[in-house]
Amino acid sequence: MLLMAYNLFRDDIEKALPAAFAIEIFHNFSLVHDDIMDEAPLRRGKPTVHVKYNTNTGILSGDVMLIYAYKYLMKIENQSRISDLVRLFNEVAVEVCEGQQYDMNFEAQNEVSISAYLKMIELKTAVLLAGAMKMGAMIANAPEDDAQLVYDFAKNVGIAFQLQDDILDTFGDPQKFGKRVGGDIIQNKKTYLVLRAFELADQSTKTQLENLFANQPENESSKIDDVKSIFNQLDIRNEAEQVKEAFLQKAFAALNAVGVAEDKKVVLRNLADELMNRQV
């Protein structure tokens, strides 16, 4: 996405490669540590680092990846932009960590608002995509207004992307998803689907949901099935799809306002559509 943003304004994208490497390595560092905190067994259909090796190796590997991200960022050709890029990169890095902390806090909180949840996924997921694209625009010396519009496009795509991830975690095809379907339910995560279900449920159903998320039964599949049944009764998947679409339209509005030729924007529109319709 960083390279795509650069390519909106310039064609010599090899000049943006070091920064793209930095973002990609940072992203994977965050996933390695995220999987440890979530006790996730799979990532992209394969054993996670801490499962394949051990937790200490996973922590140290992630730490070194973060250091390498900075090393690559320092290699960009236009050295005069490094200060601004590092400042933005640092803001994004802090926000990603804040988002992960909010995510973990929510697991222990009895009440979480949907607005608080959306802010959490903005920090945990969307700002990394947004920061990456803004960095690409900055390296290309794009006008500040256009760089911000690119940021806004990616931020809203990122929020929609995470909502799609919530949907797939519960309703995805296990053969395609690459992670365990129902993992969020087993971990009692307060996703958009769960929070909206609590808003729509009558008292009896709300009590049933509270009991399901207060306990950890031996038969995890049964818990997943019971929660999905409530979601289906309340049409929660459709609710989530509508909110996802609203953020996607915000993204397209920002992209439409970027001051470059329309044919340059096609690849980003296609990417957004592909992310929203993904199964993995």
C-alpha positions in Angstrom: 0.0 0.0 0.0 3.0 2.3 0.6 4.2 1.6 -2.9 0.7 2.1 -4.3 0.5 5.5 -2.6 3.9 6.5 -4.0 2.8 5.4 -7.4 -0.1 7.7 -7.4 2.3 10.6 -7.7 5.5 9.1 -9.2 6.5 6.1 -11.3 10.0 5.3 -10.0 8.6 3.2 -7.1 12.0 1.6 -6.4 12.9 4.7 -4.4 10.1 3.9 -1.9 11.2 0.3 -1.4 13.3 0.8 1.8 10.3 2.4 3.5 8.0 -0.3 2.2 10.3 -2.9 3.7 10.2 -1.0 7.0 6.5 -1.1 7.1 6.2 -4.7 6.1 8.7 -5.8 8.8 7.0 -3.7 11.4 3.6 -5.2 10.5 5.0 -8.7 10.8 6.7 -7.8 14.1 3.3 -6.7 15.5 1.7 -10.0 14.3 4.4 -12.1 16.0 3.7 -10.4 19.3 0.0 -10.2 18.8 -0.1 -14.0 18.3 1.7 -14.5 21.6 -0.7 -12.3 23.5 -3.7 -14.0 21.9 -2.2 -17.5 22.3 -3.0 -18.0 18.6 -1.9 -21.4 17.2 -2.1 -20.4 13.5 -1.2 -17.4 11.3 -1.9 -17.6 7.5 -2.6 -21.3 7.8 0.8 -22.2 9.5 1.9 -22.5 13.1 2.7 -19.2 14.7 6.3 -18.4 15.7 5.8 -19.0 19.4 4.2 -22.3 18.7 6.8 -23.5 16.2 9.7 -22.5 18.4 8.8 -21.0 21.9 7.5 -17.8 23.4 10.9 -16.3 24.3 12.0 -16.8 20.7 8.8 -15.2 19.5 9.4 -12.1 21.7 13.0 -11.7 20.7 12.3 -12.3 17.0 9.7 -9.5 17.1 12.0 -7.2 19.0 14.7 -7.6 16.3 12.2 -7.1 13.5 11.2 -3.7 15.0 14.9 -2.7 15.0 15.3 -3.8 11.4 12.2 -1.7 10.4 14.0 1.4 11.6 17.2 0.3 9.8 15.3 0.1 6.5 13.5 3.4 7.0 16.9 5.1 7.3 17.9 3.9 3.9 15.5 6.0 1.8 17.2 8.0 -0.9 15.7 11.4 0.0 17.5 11.8 3.4 15.8 15.2 4.0 12.5 13.4 4.5 13.8 11.0 7.2 12.9 13.2 10.1 9.3 13.6 9.0 9.0 9.9 8.1 10.4 8.7 11.5 8.0 11.1 13.3 5.0 9.6 11.5 6.4 6.1 11.9 6.7 6.6 15.6 3.2 8.0 15.9 1.9 4.9 14.1 3.9 2.5 16.2 2.7 4.0 19.4 -0.9 3.9 18.2 -0.7 0.3 17.1 0.5 -0.7 20.6 -2.2 1.4 22.2 -4.8 -0.3 20.1 -3.5 -3.7 21.2 -3.7 -2.7 24.8 -7.3 -1.5 24.4 -8.1 -4.8 22.8 -6.7 -6.7 25.8 -8.4 -4.3 28.2 -11.8 -4.9 26.6 -11.6 -8.6 27.4 -11.7 -7.8 31.1 -14.3 -4.9 30.9 -17.9 -5.7 31.4 -19.1 -2.9 29.2 -17.5 -1.6 26.0 -19.2 0.8 23.7 -19.2 0.3 19.9 -17.6 3.8 19.5 -14.8 2.6 21.8 -14.4 -0.6 19.9 -14.2 1.3 16.5 -11.5 3.6 18.0 -9.6 0.5 19.1 -9.6 -1.1 15.7 -8.6 2.3 14.2 -5.5 2.3 16.4 -4.7 -1.4 16.2 -5.2 -1.9 12.5 -6.2 1.1 10.5 -3.5 3.6 11.4 -0.8 1.3 10.2 -2.4 1.1 6.7 -3.0 4.9 6.8 0.6 5.7 8.0 2.0 3.4 5.3 0.1 5.2 2.5 0.9 8.6 3.9 4.6 7.7 4.0 4.4 6.6 0.4 2.9 10.0 -0.6 5.4 11.9 1.5 8.4 10.1 -0.2 6.8 11.0 -3.5 6.7 14.7 -2.4 2.9 14.8 -2.8 1.1 18.0 -1.6 0.2 17.8 2.1 -3.5 17.8 1.4 -3.2 14.9 -0.9 -1.0 13.0 1.6 -3.7 13.5 4.2 -6.5 12.3 1.9 -4.5 9.2 1.1 -4.1 8.7 4.9 -7.9 9.1 5.3 -8.6 6.6 2.5 -6.4 4.0 4.1 -7.7 4.6 7.6 -11.3 4.0 6.6 -10.3 1.0 4.5 -8.4 -0.3 7.6 -11.5 0.0 9.8 -13.6 -1.8 7.2 -10.9 -4.4 6.8 -11.0 -5.2 10.6 -14.8 -5.4 10.5 -14.5 -7.9 7.7 -12.0 -9.8 9.8 -14.5 -9.9 12.7 -17.1 -11.3 10.3 -14.8 -13.9 8.9 -13.7 -15.0 12.4 -17.2 -16.1 13.1 -18.7 -16.8 9.6 -15.6 -17.6 7.5 -14.9 -20.9 5.7 -12.4 -22.8 7.9 -10.7 -24.2 4.7 -10.0 -20.7 3.5 -9.7 -18.4 6.5 -6.2 -19.5 7.6 -7.0 -19.2 11.3 -9.4 -21.0 13.6 -13.0 -19.9 12.9 -14.6 -18.8 16.2 -11.3 -17.8 17.9 -12.7 -14.5 19.0 -15.7 -16.2 20.6 -13.5 -18.6 22.5 -11.3 -15.8 23.8 -14.4 -13.8 24.8 -13.4 -10.9 22.6 -15.8 -8.0 22.4 -15.9 -7.6 18.6 -18.4 -5.5 16.8 -20.6 -8.5 16.3 -20.8 -9.2 20.0 -21.3 -5.6 21.0 -24.1 -5.1 18.5 -25.7 -8.3 19.6 -25.9 -7.0 23.2 -27.5 -3.8 21.9 -30.2 -5.6 20.0 -30.9 -8.6 22.2 -33.9 -8.8 24.6 -33.2 -9.4 28.2 -33.4 -13.2 28.0 -31.0 -13.4 25.0 -28.7 -10.9 26.7 -28.5 -13.1 29.8 -27.7 -16.1 27.6 -24.9 -14.1 25.9 -23.5 -13.0 29.2 -23.4 -16.6 30.4 -21.7 -17.8 27.3 -19.0 -15.1 27.5 -18.6 -15.6 31.3 -17.7 -19.3 31.0 -15.1 -21.3 29.2 -16.7 -24.7 28.6 -14.7 -27.8 27.7 -16.7 -28.1 24.5 -15.6 -25.0 22.7 -17.4 -25.9 19.5 -20.7 -25.9 21.4 -20.0 -22.3 22.6 -19.2 -21.1 19.1 -22.4 -22.7 17.7 -24.6 -21.2 20.5 -23.1 -17.7 19.9 -23.5 -18.0 16.1 -27.1 -19.0 16.6 -27.8 -15.8 18.5 -26.0 -13.8 15.9 -28.1 -15.3 13.2 -31.3 -14.6 15.1 -30.4 -11.0 15.4 -29.1 -10.7 11.8 -25.7 -9.5 13.2 -23.8 -10.4 10.1 -25.9 -8.0 8.0 -25.5 -5.3 10.7 -21.7 -5.6 10.5 -21.7 -5.7 6.7 -23.6 -2.4 6.6 -21.2 -0.6 9.0 -18.3 -2.0 7.0 -19.8 -0.6 3.8 -20.2 2.8 5.4 -16.5 3.0 6.2 -15.6 1.8 2.7 -17.7 4.7 1.2 -15.8 7.2 3.4 -12.6 5.7 2.0 -13.7 6.2 -1.6 -14.8 9.7 -0.9 -11.3 10.6 0.3 -9.7 8.8 -2.7 -12.0 10.7 -5.1 -10.7 14.0 -3.7 -7.0 13.2 -4.3 -5.6 15.5 -7.0 -4.3 12.9 -9.5 -5.7 11.4 -12.7 -8.6 9.0 -12.2 -6.8 6.1 -13.9 -4.2 6.3 -11.2 -6.8 5.6 -8.6 -8.2 2.4 -10.1 -5.7 0.0 -8.5 -6.6 1.4 -5.0 -10.3 1.1 -5.6 -9.8 -2.5 -6.8 -7.6 -3.2 -3.7 -10.3 -1.9 -1.4 -13.0 -4.0 -3.1 -10.8 -7.1 -2.9 -10.1 -6.7 0.8 -13.7 -6.3 1.5 -14.6 -9.5 -0.4 -11.7 -11.6 0.9 -12.2 -15.0 2.5 -8.8 -15.2 4.2 
